[in-house]
Amino acid sequence: MLDIDLDGSPVVPAADRLAEAGVPFLVATGWVLDRVKAGYAAPVLQKPFDPHEPAAAIAALTRARAGDRHSRA
């Protein structure tokens, strides 16, 4: 999970590298959602979020990745 703007330091370079490598990730942000969603296919958690949302989003990423592996086999 990446915070899109962690203490004034944008994580866009890290997100770009993860996306290029095909590594699934999710984004937490207080920014306007359209600005974040335009750049990545990653799930976005809008801050403040419920404490259970990250676990649910990670589970969904895990299921999606497992499904991708099965469809390629």
N, CA, C and O atoms as a Tripos MOL2 file, in Angstrom:
@<TRIPOS>MOLECULE
protein
  292   291    73     0     0
PROTEIN
NO_CHARGES

@<TRIPOS>ATOM
      1 N           0.8490   -1.1630    0.0000 N.3       1 MET1
      2 CA          0.0000    0.0000    0.0000 C.3       1 MET1
      3 C           0.8980    1.2300    0.0000 C.2       1 MET1
      4 O           1.8170    1.3500    0.8100 O.2       1 MET1
      5 N           0.6140    2.1300   -0.9180 N.am      2 LEU2
      6 CA          1.3750    3.3690   -1.0360 C.3       2 LEU2
      7 C           0.4950    4.5500   -0.6600 C.2       2 LEU2
      8 O          -0.6540    4.6350   -1.0930 O.2       2 LEU2
      9 N           1.0250    5.4500    0.1370 N.am      3 ASP3
     10 CA          0.3630    6.7270    0.3850 C.3       3 ASP3
     11 C           0.8780    7.6490   -0.7090 C.2       3 ASP3
     12 O           2.0790    7.9030   -0.7930 O.2       3 ASP3
     13 N          -0.0120    8.1460   -1.5370 N.am      4 ILE4
     14 CA          0.3920    8.8580   -2.7470 C.3       4 ILE4
     15 C           1.2440   10.0920   -2.4610 C.2       4 ILE4
     16 O           2.0250   10.5070   -3.3180 O.2       4 ILE4
     17 N           1.1110   10.6810   -1.2890 N.am      5 ASP5
     18 CA          1.9140   11.8530   -0.9400 C.3       5 ASP5
     19 C           2.3200   11.7250    0.5240 C.2       5 ASP5
     20 O           1.6740   12.2910    1.4060 O.2       5 ASP5
     21 N           3.3740   10.9920    0.7730 N.am      6 LEU6
     22 CA          3.8100   10.6920    2.1300 C.3       6 LEU6
     23 C           4.6810   11.8150    2.6780 C.2       6 LEU6
     24 O           5.8390   11.9640    2.2880 O.2       6 LEU6
     25 N           4.1160   12.5940    3.5780 N.am      7 ASP7
     26 CA          4.8420   13.6840    4.2320 C.3       7 ASP7
     27 C           5.4980   14.6260    3.2180 C.2       7 ASP7
     28 O           6.6380   15.0540    3.3950 O.2       7 ASP7
     29 N           4.7550   14.9390    2.1590 N.am      8 GLY8
     30 CA          5.2620   15.8620    1.1510 C.3       8 GLY8
     31 C           6.1450   15.2390    0.0930 C.2       8 GLY8
     32 O           6.5910   15.9300   -0.8240 O.2       8 GLY8
     33 N           6.4100   13.9350    0.2010 N.am      9 SER9
     34 CA          7.2370   13.2360   -0.7880 C.3       9 SER9
     35 C           6.3530   12.3380   -1.6410 C.2       9 SER9
     36 O           5.8660   11.3160   -1.1560 O.2       9 SER9
     37 N           6.1390   12.6990   -2.8980 N.am     10 PRO10
     38 CA          5.2950   11.8660   -3.7450 C.3      10 PRO10
     39 C           5.9190   10.4910   -3.9890 C.2      10 PRO10
     40 O           7.1360   10.3620   -4.1210 O.2      10 PRO10
     41 N           5.0750    9.4830   -4.0460 N.am     11 VAL11
     42 CA          5.5540    8.1160   -4.2730 C.3      11 VAL11
     43 C           5.3430    7.6800   -5.7160 C.2      11 VAL11
     44 O           5.4060    6.4900   -6.0250 O.2      11 VAL11
     45 N           5.0950    8.6360   -6.5920 N.am     12 VAL12
     46 CA          4.8440    8.3120   -7.9970 C.3      12 VAL12
     47 C           5.9730    7.4880   -8.6100 C.2      12 VAL12
     48 O           5.6750    6.5310   -9.3250 O.2      12 VAL12
     49 N           7.2460    7.7970   -8.3770 N.am     13 PRO13
     50 CA          8.2980    6.9490   -8.9590 C.3      13 PRO13
     51 C           8.2020    5.4930   -8.4900 C.2      13 PRO13
     52 O           8.4080    4.5770   -9.2860 O.2      13 PRO13
     53 N           7.8970    5.2740   -7.2320 N.am     14 ALA14
     54 CA          7.7530    3.9040   -6.7280 C.3      14 ALA14
     55 C           6.5430    3.2320   -7.3570 C.2      14 ALA14
     56 O           6.6120    2.0630   -7.7370 O.2      14 ALA14
     57 N           5.4420    3.9520   -7.4690 N.am     15 ALA15
     58 CA          4.2400    3.3960   -8.0920 C.3      15 ALA15
     59 C           4.5040    3.0550   -9.5570 C.2      15 ALA15
     60 O           4.0620    2.0150  -10.0440 O.2      15 ALA15
     61 N           5.2180    3.9230  -10.2520 N.am     16 ASP16
     62 CA          5.5670    3.6540  -11.6540 C.3      16 ASP16
     63 C           6.3750    2.3630  -11.7790 C.2      16 ASP16
     64 O           6.1070    1.5450  -12.6590 O.2      16 ASP16
     65 N           7.3480    2.1820  -10.9130 N.am     17 ARG17
     66 CA          8.1960    0.9740  -10.9760 C.3      17 ARG17
     67 C           7.3860   -0.2760  -10.6690 C.2      17 ARG17
     68 O           7.5440   -1.2960  -11.3400 O.2      17 ARG17
     69 N           6.5230   -0.2070   -9.6670 N.am     18 LEU18
     70 CA          5.6790   -1.3620   -9.3470 C.3      18 LEU18
     71 C           4.7720   -1.7000  -10.5260 C.2      18 LEU18
     72 O           4.6460   -2.8670  -10.8970 O.2      18 LEU18
     73 N           4.1430   -0.6880  -11.1150 N.am     19 ALA19
     74 CA          3.2480   -0.9140  -12.2500 C.3      19 ALA19
     75 C           4.0050   -1.5170  -13.4310 C.2      19 ALA19
     76 O           3.5230   -2.4580  -14.0620 O.2      19 ALA19
     77 N           5.1750   -0.9860  -13.7300 N.am     20 GLU20
     78 CA          5.9870   -1.5040  -14.8380 C.3      20 GLU20
     79 C           6.3990   -2.9520  -14.6060 C.2      20 GLU20
     80 O           6.4930   -3.7310  -15.5550 O.2      20 GLU20
     81 N           6.6430   -3.3150  -13.3520 N.am     21 ALA21
     82 CA          7.0650   -4.6790  -13.0150 C.3      21 ALA21
     83 C           5.8850   -5.6310  -12.8530 C.2      21 ALA21
     84 O           6.0740   -6.8290  -12.6440 O.2      21 ALA21
     85 N           4.6710   -5.1010  -12.9470 N.am     22 GLY22
     86 CA          3.4970   -5.9510  -12.8010 C.3      22 GLY22
     87 C           3.2050   -6.3480  -11.3630 C.2      22 GLY22
     88 O           2.5110   -7.3330  -11.1140 O.2      22 GLY22
     89 N           3.7320   -5.5830  -10.4210 N.am     23 VAL23
     90 CA          3.5120   -5.8640   -9.0000 C.3      23 VAL23
     91 C           2.2320   -5.1550   -8.5610 C.2      23 VAL23
     92 O           2.1290   -3.9350   -8.6900 O.2      23 VAL23
     93 N           1.2620   -5.9010   -8.0460 N.am     24 PRO24
     94 CA          0.0200   -5.2520   -7.6180 C.3      24 PRO24
     95 C           0.2430   -4.3950   -6.3710 C.2      24 PRO24
     96 O           1.0230   -4.7500   -5.4870 O.2      24 PRO24
     97 N          -0.4440   -3.2800   -6.3220 N.am     25 PHE25
     98 CA         -0.3780   -2.4030   -5.1570 C.3      25 PHE25
     99 C          -1.6900   -1.6410   -5.0510 C.2      25 PHE25
    100 O          -2.4840   -1.6090   -5.9910 O.2      25 PHE25
    101 N          -1.9000   -1.0410   -3.9130 N.am     26 LEU26
    102 CA         -3.0450   -0.1630   -3.7530 C.3      26 LEU26
    103 C          -2.5530    1.1690   -3.2340 C.2      26 LEU26
    104 O          -1.4500    1.2790   -2.7000 O.2      26 LEU26
    105 N          -3.3840    2.1720   -3.4000 N.am     27 VAL27
    106 CA         -3.0120    3.5370   -3.0800 C.3      27 VAL27
    107 C          -3.9420    4.0760   -2.0000 C.2      27 VAL27
    108 O          -5.1590    3.9060   -2.0790 O.2      27 VAL27
    109 N          -3.3710    4.7200   -1.0000 N.am     28 ALA28
    110 CA         -4.1440    5.4490    0.0040 C.3      28 ALA28
    111 C          -3.9020    6.9310   -0.2440 C.2      28 ALA28
    112 O          -2.7640    7.3530   -0.4480 O.2      28 ALA28
    113 N          -4.9670    7.7160   -0.2250 N.am     29 THR29
    114 CA         -4.7960    9.1340   -0.5220 C.3      29 THR29
    115 C          -5.9120    9.9800    0.0560 C.2      29 THR29
    116 O          -7.0270    9.5070    0.2750 O.2      29 THR29
    117 N          -5.6000   11.2000    0.2900 N.am     30 GLY30
    118 CA         -6.5920   12.2060    0.6270 C.3      30 GLY30
    119 C          -6.8510   13.1020   -0.5770 C.2      30 GLY30
    120 O          -7.6640   14.0230   -0.5060 O.2      30 GLY30
    121 N          -6.1570   12.8320   -1.6850 N.am     31 TRP31
    122 CA         -6.3120   13.6110   -2.9120 C.3      31 TRP31
    123 C          -7.6500   13.3080   -3.5720 C.2      31 TRP31
    124 O          -8.3610   12.3830   -3.1800 O.2      31 TRP31
    125 N          -7.9730   14.0990   -4.5730 N.am     32 VAL32
    126 CA         -9.1660   13.8620   -5.3780 C.3      32 VAL32
    127 C          -8.9640   12.5580   -6.1390 C.2      32 VAL32
    128 O          -7.9420   12.3660   -6.7970 O.2      32 VAL32
    129 N          -9.9380   11.6680   -6.0470 N.am     33 LEU33
    130 CA         -9.7890   10.3280   -6.6230 C.3      33 LEU33
    131 C          -9.5230   10.3260   -8.1180 C.2      33 LEU33
    132 O          -8.7250    9.5140   -8.5880 O.2      33 LEU33
    133 N         -10.1610   11.2050   -8.8850 N.am     34 ASP34
    134 CA         -9.9590   11.2060  -10.3400 C.3      34 ASP34
    135 C          -8.4930   11.4340  -10.6880 C.2      34 ASP34
    136 O          -7.9900   10.8690  -11.6590 O.2      34 ASP34
    137 N          -7.8160   12.2480   -9.9110 N.am     35 ARG35
    138 CA         -6.4000   12.5380  -10.1780 C.3      35 ARG35
    139 C          -5.5460   11.2890   -9.9930 C.2      35 ARG35
    140 O          -4.5930   11.0770  -10.7430 O.2      35 ARG35
    141 N          -5.8730   10.4650   -9.0110 N.am     36 VAL36
    142 CA         -5.1050    9.2490   -8.7370 C.3      36 VAL36
    143 C          -5.4780    8.1500   -9.7160 C.2      36 VAL36
    144 O          -4.5950    7.5040  -10.2810 O.2      36 VAL36
    145 N          -6.7680    7.9240   -9.9260 N.am     37 LYS37
    146 CA         -7.2290    6.8230  -10.7680 C.3      37 LYS37
    147 C          -6.7890    6.9640  -12.2130 C.2      37 LYS37
    148 O          -6.6490    5.9650  -12.9180 O.2      37 LYS37
    149 N          -6.5690    8.1880  -12.6610 N.am     38 ALA38
    150 CA         -6.1590    8.3930  -14.0490 C.3      38 ALA38
    151 C          -4.7950    7.7870  -14.3380 C.2      38 ALA38
    152 O          -4.5140    7.4120  -15.4760 O.2      38 ALA38
    153 N          -3.9430    7.6870  -13.3210 N.am     39 GLY39
    154 CA         -2.5890    7.2320  -13.5590 C.3      39 GLY39
    155 C          -2.3400    5.7510  -13.3870 C.2      39 GLY39
    156 O          -1.3990    5.2150  -13.9730 O.2      39 GLY39
    157 N          -3.1660    5.0670  -12.5910 N.am     40 TYR40
    158 CA         -2.8910    3.6700  -12.2700 C.3      40 TYR40
    159 C          -4.1750    2.8470  -12.2470 C.2      40 TYR40
    160 O          -5.2670    3.3710  -12.0300 O.2      40 TYR40
    161 N          -4.0150    1.5540  -12.4760 N.am     41 ALA41
    162 CA         -5.1430    0.6310  -12.3730 C.3      41 ALA41
    163 C          -5.2730    0.0910  -10.9490 C.2      41 ALA41
    164 O          -6.0500   -0.8340  -10.7090 O.2      41 ALA41
    165 N          -4.5360    0.6470  -10.0210 N.am     42 ALA42
    166 CA         -4.5220    0.1720   -8.6360 C.3      42 ALA42
    167 C          -5.7810    0.6110   -7.8950 C.2      42 ALA42
    168 O          -6.3140    1.6900   -8.1520 O.2      42 ALA42
    169 N          -6.2520   -0.2300   -6.9770 N.am     43 PRO43
    170 CA         -7.3630    0.1960   -6.1240 C.3      43 PRO43
    171 C          -6.9430    1.4080   -5.2900 C.2      43 PRO43
    172 O          -5.7820    1.5360   -4.9010 O.2      43 PRO43
    173 N          -7.8980    2.2850   -5.0260 N.am     44 VAL44
    174 CA         -7.6170    3.5000   -4.2650 C.3      44 VAL44
    175 C          -8.4630    3.5250   -3.0020 C.2      44 VAL44
    176 O          -9.6810    3.3600   -3.0550 O.2      44 VAL44
    177 N          -7.8090    3.7310   -1.8720 N.am     45 LEU45
    178 CA         -8.5000    3.9250   -0.6040 C.3      45 LEU45
    179 C          -8.4960    5.4170   -0.3080 C.2      45 LEU45
    180 O          -7.4380    6.0300   -0.1680 O.2      45 LEU45
    181 N          -9.6830    5.9940   -0.2140 N.am     46 GLN46
    182 CA         -9.8070    7.4190    0.0750 C.3      46 GLN46
    183 C          -9.6930    7.6410    1.5730 C.2      46 GLN46
    184 O         -10.4650    7.0750    2.3460 O.2      46 GLN46
    185 N          -8.7290    8.4660    1.9920 N.am     47 LYS47
    186 CA         -8.5600    8.7720    3.4100 C.3      47 LYS47
    187 C          -9.5810    9.8200    3.8350 C.2      47 LYS47
    188 O          -9.8930   10.7180    3.0530 O.2      47 LYS47
    189 N         -10.0970    9.7310    5.0260 N.am     48 PRO48
    190 CA         -9.8690    8.6470    5.9860 C.3      48 PRO48
    191 C         -10.6790    7.4220    5.5820 C.2      48 PRO48
    192 O         -11.8010    7.5530    5.0930 O.2      48 PRO48
    193 N         -10.1220    6.2430    5.7800 N.am     49 PHE49
    194 CA        -10.8280    5.0180    5.4310 C.3      49 PHE49
    195 C         -11.0300    4.1630    6.6690 C.2      49 PHE49
    196 O         -10.3550    4.3300    7.6850 O.2      49 PHE49
    197 N         -11.9780    3.2430    6.5540 N.am     50 ASP50
    198 CA        -12.2740    2.3010    7.6270 C.3      50 ASP50
    199 C         -11.0590    1.3960    7.8200 C.2      50 ASP50
    200 O         -10.4410    0.9990    6.8310 O.2      50 ASP50
    201 N         -10.6970    1.0580    9.0480 N.am     51 PRO51
    202 CA         -9.5200    0.2150    9.2900 C.3      51 PRO51
    203 C          -9.5780   -1.1570    8.6170 C.2      51 PRO51
    204 O          -8.5400   -1.7940    8.4410 O.2      51 PRO51
    205 N         -10.7670   -1.6220    8.2380 N.am     52 HIS52
    206 CA        -10.8910   -2.9290    7.5860 C.3      52 HIS52
    207 C         -10.7010   -2.8530    6.0680 C.2      52 HIS52
    208 O         -10.4840   -3.8780    5.4220 O.2      52 HIS52
    209 N         -10.7780   -1.6650    5.5050 N.am     53 GLU53
    210 CA        -10.6720   -1.5220    4.0500 C.3      53 GLU53
    211 C          -9.3410   -1.9990    3.4700 C.2      53 GLU53
    212 O          -9.3560   -2.6590    2.4320 O.2      53 GLU53
    213 N          -8.1990   -1.7060    4.0750 N.am     54 PRO54
    214 CA         -6.9460   -2.1970    3.4830 C.3      54 PRO54
    215 C          -6.9020   -3.7180    3.3690 C.2      54 PRO54
    216 O          -6.4680   -4.2440    2.3450 O.2      54 PRO54
    217 N          -7.3420   -4.4270    4.3980 N.am     55 ALA55
    218 CA         -7.3270   -5.8950    4.3440 C.3      55 ALA55
    219 C          -8.2280   -6.4020    3.2290 C.2      55 ALA55
    220 O          -7.8640   -7.3400    2.5190 O.2      55 ALA55
    221 N          -9.3950   -5.7980    3.0670 N.am     56 ALA56
    222 CA        -10.3140   -6.2130    2.0030 C.3      56 ALA56
    223 C          -9.7140   -5.9290    0.6250 C.2      56 ALA56
    224 O          -9.8370   -6.7460   -0.2870 O.2      56 ALA56
    225 N          -9.0700   -4.7790    0.4740 N.am     57 ALA57
    226 CA         -8.4580   -4.4270   -0.8120 C.3      57 ALA57
    227 C          -7.2900   -5.3510   -1.1420 C.2      57 ALA57
    228 O          -7.1230   -5.7570   -2.2920 O.2      57 ALA57
    229 N          -6.4860   -5.6830   -0.1410 N.am     58 ILE58
    230 CA         -5.3630   -6.6020   -0.3590 C.3      58 ILE58
    231 C          -5.8700   -7.9900   -0.7130 C.2      58 ILE58
    232 O          -5.3010   -8.6530   -1.5790 O.2      58 ILE58
    233 N          -6.9300   -8.4380   -0.0560 N.am     59 ALA59
    234 CA         -7.5210   -9.7430   -0.3840 C.3      59 ALA59
    235 C          -8.0180   -9.7550   -1.8280 C.2      59 ALA59
    236 O          -7.8420  -10.7460   -2.5370 O.2      59 ALA59
    237 N          -8.6360   -8.6620   -2.2650 N.am     60 ALA60
    238 CA         -9.1160   -8.5790   -3.6460 C.3      60 ALA60
    239 C          -7.9530   -8.6150   -4.6350 C.2      60 ALA60
    240 O          -8.0410   -9.2710   -5.6730 O.2      60 ALA60
    241 N          -6.8660   -7.9150   -4.3200 N.am     61 LEU61
    242 CA         -5.6790   -7.9590   -5.1870 C.3      61 LEU61
    243 C          -5.1130   -9.3740   -5.2660 C.2      61 LEU61
    244 O          -4.7060   -9.8270   -6.3350 O.2      61 LEU61
    245 N          -5.0890  -10.0610   -4.1400 N.am     62 THR62
    246 CA         -4.5660  -11.4290   -4.0900 C.3      62 THR62
    247 C          -5.4250  -12.3600   -4.9360 C.2      62 THR62
    248 O          -4.9020  -13.1760   -5.6940 O.2      62 THR62
    249 N          -6.7440  -12.2370   -4.8070 N.am     63 ARG63
    250 CA         -7.6510  -13.0720   -5.6160 C.3      63 ARG63
    251 C          -7.4810  -12.7760   -7.1000 C.2      63 ARG63
    252 O          -7.4520  -13.6950   -7.9180 O.2      63 ARG63
    253 N          -7.3690  -11.5060   -7.4500 N.am     64 ALA64
    254 CA         -7.2070  -11.1290   -8.8580 C.3      64 ALA64
    255 C          -5.9020  -11.6730   -9.4170 C.2      64 ALA64
    256 O          -5.8620  -12.1630  -10.5460 O.2      64 ALA64
    257 N          -4.8460  -11.5900   -8.6400 N.am     65 ARG65
    258 CA         -3.5540  -12.0930   -9.1110 C.3      65 ARG65
    259 C          -3.5880  -13.6070   -9.2560 C.2      65 ARG65
    260 O          -3.0340  -14.1440  -10.2150 O.2      65 ARG65
    261 N          -4.2300  -14.3060   -8.3200 N.am     66 ALA66
    262 CA         -4.3600  -15.7620   -8.4190 C.3      66 ALA66
    263 C          -5.1690  -16.1260   -9.6600 C.2      66 ALA66
    264 O          -4.8440  -17.0930  -10.3490 O.2      66 ALA66
    265 N          -6.2130  -15.3640   -9.9480 N.am     67 GLY67
    266 CA         -7.0110  -15.6040  -11.1450 C.3      67 GLY67
    267 C          -6.2150  -15.3880  -12.4130 C.2      67 GLY67
    268 O          -6.3720  -16.1390  -13.3760 O.2      67 GLY67
    269 N          -5.3590  -14.3720  -12.4330 N.am     68 ASP68
    270 CA         -4.4960  -14.1160  -13.5920 C.3      68 ASP68
    271 C          -3.5460  -15.2790  -13.8310 C.2      68 ASP68
    272 O          -3.3210  -15.6770  -14.9740 O.2      68 ASP68
    273 N          -2.9880  -15.8250  -12.7530 N.am     69 ARG69
    274 CA         -2.0540  -16.9490  -12.8900 C.3      69 ARG69
    275 C          -2.7630  -18.1740  -13.4420 C.2      69 ARG69
    276 O          -2.2070  -18.8870  -14.2770 O.2      69 ARG69
    277 N          -3.9860  -18.4250  -12.9840 N.am     70 HIS70
    278 CA         -4.7260  -19.5950  -13.4560 C.3      70 HIS70
    279 C          -5.1300  -19.4420  -14.9210 C.2      70 HIS70
    280 O          -5.1560  -20.4280  -15.6580 O.2      70 HIS70
    281 N          -5.4450  -18.2250  -15.3500 N.am     71 SER71
    282 CA         -5.8580  -18.0270  -16.7370 C.3      71 SER71
    283 C          -4.6830  -18.1470  -17.7010 C.2      71 SER71
    284 O          -4.8820  -18.4320  -18.8820 O.2      71 SER71
    285 N          -3.4650  -17.9330  -17.2160 N.am     72 ARG72
    286 CA         -2.2760  -18.0650  -18.0710 C.3      72 ARG72
    287 C          -1.7720  -19.4940  -18.1510 C.2      72 ARG72
    288 O          -0.9990  -19.8260  -19.0490 O.2      72 ARG72
    289 N          -2.1950  -20.3400  -17.2290 N.am     73 ALA73
    290 CA         -1.6830  -21.7180  -17.1700 C.3      73 ALA73
    291 C          -2.2910  -22.5900  -18.2370 C.2      73 ALA73
    292 O          -1.9680  -23.7750  -18.3250 O.2      73 ALA73
@<TRIPOS>BOND
     1     1     2 1
     2     2     3 1
     3     3     4 2
     4     3     5 am
     5     5     6 1
     6     6     7 1
     7     7     8 2
     8     7     9 am
     9     9    10 1
    10    10    11 1
    11    11    12 2
    12    11    13 am
    13    13    14 1
    14    14    15 1
    15    15    16 2
    16    15    17 am
    17    17    18 1
    18    18    19 1
    19    19    20 2
    20    19    21 am
    21    21    22 1
    22    22    23 1
    23    23    24 2
    24    23    25 am
    25    25    26 1
    26    26    27 1
    27    27    28 2
    28    27    29 am
    29    29    30 1
    30    30    31 1
    31    31    32 2
    32    31    33 am
    33    33    34 1
    34    34    35 1
    35    35    36 2
    36    35    37 am
    37    37    38 1
    38    38    39 1
    39    39    40 2
    40    39    41 am
    41    41    42 1
    42    42    43 1
    43    43    44 2
    44    43    45 am
    45    45    46 1
    46    46    47 1
    47    47    48 2
    48    47    49 am
    49    49    50 1
    50    50    51 1
    51    51    52 2
    52    51    53 am
    53    53    54 1
    54    54    55 1
    55    55    56 2
    56    55    57 am
    57    57    58 1
    58    58    59 1
    59    59    60 2
    60    59    61 am
    61    61    62 1
    62    62    63 1
    63    63    64 2
    64    63    65 am
    65    65    66 1
    66    66    67 1
    67    67    68 2
    68    67    69 am
    69    69    70 1
    70    70    71 1
    71    71    72 2
    72    71    73 am
    73    73    74 1
    74    74    75 1
    75    75    76 2
    76    75    77 am
    77    77    78 1
    78    78    79 1
    79    79    80 2
    80    79    81 am
    81    81    82 1
    82    82    83 1
    83    83    84 2
    84    83    85 am
    85    85    86 1
    86    86    87 1
    87    87    88 2
    88    87    89 am
    89    89    90 1
    90    90    91 1
    91    91    92 2
    92    91    93 am
    93    93    94 1
    94    94    95 1
    95    95    96 2
    96    95    97 am
    97    97    98 1
    98    98    99 1
    99    99   100 2
   100    99   101 am
   101   101   102 1
   102   102   103 1
   103   103   104 2
   104   103   105 am
   105   105   106 1
   106   106   107 1
   107   107   108 2
   108   107   109 am
   109   109   110 1
   110   110   111 1
   111   111   112 2
   112   111   113 am
   113   113   114 1
   114   114   115 1
   115   115   116 2
   116   115   117 am
   117   117   118 1
   118   118   119 1
   119   119   120 2
   120   119   121 am
   121   121   122 1
   122   122   123 1
   123   123   124 2
   124   123   125 am
   125   125   126 1
   126   126   127 1
   127   127   128 2
   128   127   129 am
   129   129   130 1
   130   130   131 1
   131   131   132 2
   132   131   133 am
   133   133   134 1
   134   134   135 1
   135   135   136 2
   136   135   137 am
   137   137   138 1
   138   138   139 1
   139   139   140 2
   140   139   141 am
   141   141   142 1
   142   142   143 1
   143   143   144 2
   144   143   145 am
   145   145   146 1
   146   146   147 1
   147   147   148 2
   148   147   149 am
   149   149   150 1
   150   150   151 1
   151   151   152 2
   152   151   153 am
   153   153   154 1
   154   154   155 1
   155   155   156 2
   156   155   157 am
   157   157   158 1
   158   158   159 1
   159   159   160 2
   160   159   161 am
   161   161   162 1
   162   162   163 1
   163   163   164 2
   164   163   165 am
   165   165   166 1
   166   166   167 1
   167   167   168 2
   168   167   169 am
   169   169   170 1
   170   170   171 1
   171   171   172 2
   172   171   173 am
   173   173   174 1
   174   174   175 1
   175   175   176 2
   176   175   177 am
   177   177   178 1
   178   178   179 1
   179   179   180 2
   180   179   181 am
   181   181   182 1
   182   182   183 1
   183   183   184 2
   184   183   185 am
   185   185   186 1
   186   186   187 1
   187   187   188 2
   188   187   189 am
   189   189   190 1
   190   190   191 1
   191   191   192 2
   192   191   193 am
   193   193   194 1
   194   194   195 1
   195   195   196 2
   196   195   197 am
   197   197   198 1
   198   198   199 1
   199   199   200 2
   200   199   201 am
   201   201   202 1
   202   202   203 1
   203   203   204 2
   204   203   205 am
   205   205   206 1
   206   206   207 1
   207   207   208 2
   208   207   209 am
   209   209   210 1
   210   210   211 1
   211   211   212 2
   212   211   213 am
   213   213   214 1
   214   214   215 1
   215   215   216 2
   216   215   217 am
   217   217   218 1
   218   218   219 1
   219   219   220 2
   220   219   221 am
   221   221   222 1
   222   222   223 1
   223   223   224 2
   224   223   225 am
   225   225   226 1
   226   226   227 1
   227   227   228 2
   228   227   229 am
   229   229   230 1
   230   230   231 1
   231   231   232 2
   232   231   233 am
   233   233   234 1
   234   234   235 1
   235   235   236 2
   236   235   237 am
   237   237   238 1
   238   238   239 1
   239   239   240 2
   240   239   241 am
   241   241   242 1
   242   242   243 1
   243   243   244 2
   244   243   245 am
   245   245   246 1
   246   246   247 1
   247   247   248 2
   248   247   249 am
   249   249   250 1
   250   250   251 1
   251   251   252 2
   252   251   253 am
   253   253   254 1
   254   254   255 1
   255   255   256 2
   256   255   257 am
   257   257   258 1
   258   258   259 1
   259   259   260 2
   260   259   261 am
   261   261   262 1
   262   262   263 1
   263   263   264 2
   264   263   265 am
   265   265   266 1
   266   266   267 1
   267   267   268 2
   268   267   269 am
   269   269   270 1
   270   270   271 1
   271   271   272 2
   272   271   273 am
   273   273   274 1
   274   274   275 1
   275   275   276 2
   276   275   277 am
   277   277   278 1
   278   278   279 1
   279   279   280 2
   280   279   281 am
   281   281   282 1
   282   282   283 1
   283   283   284 2
   284   283   285 am
   285   285   286 1
   286   286   287 1
   287   287   288 2
   288   287   289 am
   289   289   290 1
   290   290   291 1
   291   291   292 2
@<TRIPOS>SUBSTRUCTURE
     1 MET1         2 RESIDUE 1 A MET
     2 LEU2         6 RESIDUE 1 A LEU
     3 ASP3        10 RESIDUE 1 A ASP
     4 ILE4        14 RESIDUE 1 A ILE
     5 ASP5        18 RESIDUE 1 A ASP
     6 LEU6        22 RESIDUE 1 A LEU
     7 ASP7        26 RESIDUE 1 A ASP
     8 GLY8        30 RESIDUE 1 A GLY
     9 SER9        34 RESIDUE 1 A SER
    10 PRO10       38 RESIDUE 1 A PRO
    11 VAL11       42 RESIDUE 1 A VAL
    12 VAL12       46 RESIDUE 1 A VAL
    13 PRO13       50 RESIDUE 1 A PRO
    14 ALA14       54 RESIDUE 1 A ALA
    15 ALA15       58 RESIDUE 1 A ALA
    16 ASP16       62 RESIDUE 1 A ASP
    17 ARG17       66 RESIDUE 1 A ARG
    18 LEU18       70 RESIDUE 1 A LEU
    19 ALA19       74 RESIDUE 1 A ALA
    20 GLU20       78 RESIDUE 1 A GLU
    21 ALA21       82 RESIDUE 1 A ALA
    22 GLY22       86 RESIDUE 1 A GLY
    23 VAL23       90 RESIDUE 1 A VAL
    24 PRO24       94 RESIDUE 1 A PRO
    25 PHE25       98 RESIDUE 1 A PHE
    26 LEU26      102 RESIDUE 1 A LEU
    27 VAL27      106 RESIDUE 1 A VAL
    28 ALA28      110 RESIDUE 1 A ALA
    29 THR29      114 RESIDUE 1 A THR
    30 GLY30      118 RESIDUE 1 A GLY
    31 TRP31      122 RESIDUE 1 A TRP
    32 VAL32      126 RESIDUE 1 A VAL
    33 LEU33      130 RESIDUE 1 A LEU
    34 ASP34      134 RESIDUE 1 A ASP
    35 ARG35      138 RESIDUE 1 A ARG
    36 VAL36      142 RESIDUE 1 A VAL
    37 LYS37      146 RESIDUE 1 A LYS
    38 ALA38      150 RESIDUE 1 A ALA
    39 GLY39      154 RESIDUE 1 A GLY
    40 TYR40      158 RESIDUE 1 A TYR
    41 ALA41      162 RESIDUE 1 A ALA
    42 ALA42      166 RESIDUE 1 A ALA
    43 PRO43      170 RESIDUE 1 A PRO
    44 VAL44      174 RESIDUE 1 A VAL
    45 LEU45      178 RESIDUE 1 A LEU
    46 GLN46      182 RESIDUE 1 A GLN
    47 LYS47      186 RESIDUE 1 A LYS
    48 PRO48      190 RESIDUE 1 A PRO
    49 PHE49      194 RESIDUE 1 A PHE
    50 ASP50      198 RESIDUE 1 A ASP
    51 PRO51      202 RESIDUE 1 A PRO
    52 HIS52      206 RESIDUE 1 A HIS
    53 GLU53      210 RESIDUE 1 A GLU
    54 PRO54      214 RESIDUE 1 A PRO
    55 ALA55      218 RESIDUE 1 A ALA
    56 ALA56      222 RESIDUE 1 A ALA
    57 ALA57      226 RESIDUE 1 A ALA
    58 ILE58      230 RESIDUE 1 A ILE
    59 ALA59      234 RESIDUE 1 A ALA
    60 ALA60      238 RESIDUE 1 A ALA
    61 LEU61      242 RESIDUE 1 A LEU
    62 THR62      246 RESIDUE 1 A THR
    63 ARG63      250 RESIDUE 1 A ARG
    64 ALA64      254 RESIDUE 1 A ALA
    65 ARG65      258 RESIDUE 1 A ARG
    66 ALA66      262 RESIDUE 1 A ALA
    67 GLY67      266 RESIDUE 1 A GLY
    68 ASP68      270 RESIDUE 1 A ASP
    69 ARG69      274 RESIDUE 1 A ARG
    70 HIS70      278 RESIDUE 1 A HIS
    71 SER71      282 RESIDUE 1 A SER
    72 ARG72      286 RESIDUE 1 A ARG
    73 ALA73      290 RESIDUE 1 A ALA
